[in-house]
Amino acid sequence: MSEPLYVPVLPTRPHAAQAFQRLRWDIRCLAVPLWNLPPLPAMTSTGLDTAVDKLVGPVSKVQSRQEAWLDTPFAEDSQVWQLADTLSVYSELGRLRPVTGPERSGAQQTAALRTAHRCGCGVGIRVRVPGEWSDGITEAVRALLARARSLVPVDLLLDLGSVLADRPDAGKEALRALDALVSLAEWRTTAVLAGGFPRVTADMLDGGLREDPRTDWHMWKEVRASGRSYAAALSYGDYGVQPTSALAQAPRDSSGGPAWGFLRYTTDRSFVLCGTLARGTDRIEVNRRAARRILDLAEFRGPGAGDGEQWLYDCANGPLTDSRGTGNHTQWLWSGNVQHMTYVARCLPRN
């Protein structure tokens, strides 16, 4: 696996698979996703296999020409071995690499390492730092690396989790973690992951356009500017245009969801949000007006920038007598993610 420029943290959901597939090829070549299986609670053996294949099958097709990681962060203890067996088929195809971490159960670590050994694909070590860095994590990672031995290429996926305004020292915590971990192994990839997208409620969108700072991006810039010898070689990762908590949502019926939604647009400093309607008599007018507001931004890059901008342009300029092209929750998510991933990949420095 070549050193990726960008590591998008994505759920194994249709909107995310569609978004990654719709990236232009030059952008896709810069990104190596970390795919995450959602919680699949209280399922029978047959039901679990069916659900996994339904969720991972489309991702595997999208990744048929590229490598990626595939994590099961919400697996129940009773599911670990069955999930490992089911997912090993996708790893054996040579594209989806297993993931483990120092806080995972011994069974999950063993299952991931066995798959990595058997397939020769290496393993991602996802180290979570949701708050202050603890030196005890260093020893846990060291022990996990000793189990992996030199037979398995290892990737360091340092995951800061949610980095919002209430974590002003996240950059310092990232540097403390990296200072401790970088020297532990010959890491094939070293990536810093964080999520800065807010948890959105309907009342937040009453005033039209809303801008929330990209706190995770500002943290990344602090790490890059630290002067550390390893800083220039780090890969950047984020959770796209959803809060980090979205990964933990179990699959639900596609016909559900709230009556409201929102469009997303990423600029250098902010996530721009504008409210939409999923149903109701005013849906067409409200949704096309929301798209026009984003088109009026000085930072809007035009429909030629990618499929995300093209969808917004088409939505804004469609007829008020036809609801087609005004979107639903899935379309608003994939268009926002396409735009975000395209923009981020183009902003990252090529070392």
C-alpha angles and dihedrals in degrees: 000000000000117000105277120223093210134025111194112196105221138174119236090248131128095250092054095045090049092048094052091045091053095054114110111260094246089056094045089054090061095051133073109184129215102219118202127204110220124231112289102188128192098356129156118243092258093044092052093052091048093049093047093050090048092052101036100036094074091044091052090053091049089050095044091116099031141052126246142158124255118202133186100199095160100046115139116234091248091055100050100095096039091049090049091052094046095046095043088077089065092045091050088060084067099240112083113061121203121243133210136162144206093259095050122105120270090248093054092048091049093048093050093046093048091053090048092050094046095046097036089224101122128233136261116232105208109198113191120209105175093163136353118001115254122206088217089072089064092061092045091053091046090054092049091050090051088057091049092050121183093301092081126060107227132211123200112221104183105195116195091179116205112011108184133147090286090068104061091155096054092110091055091048090051091052092048089053094046092047088057100040109036094073095049096081147000091265114204089206130011113195133174113212129191140152123226102166112117128237101252126215127186094251090059090067100052094102099058114244117030126190124202121185119252093237093170090056091050089051090052091052089052091053092047091049093050095098092232113153091237097047098092092053096053121114118224121229136179142169095246120222098338131077116257090251091067090079089066095057113112116229114274138189109289090224091066131076135104124301090244133059139158145231119238131210128177122215129174094272106019152037105232116208131188126181124246137178126240092196141000138089094281095050098108096048095043095048097046090047090051090053091048090054090057092046088055092059114112087227095055105120101204133253092286092066094081146302091292093060091040091056092049091049092050092046093050094049101041124113120274089225095062125060094198112114095024091105142219133235093284094048093046089052098047094044091049092048094047091052093044097047092045092050095045094049091051092049097052116098119248105225 
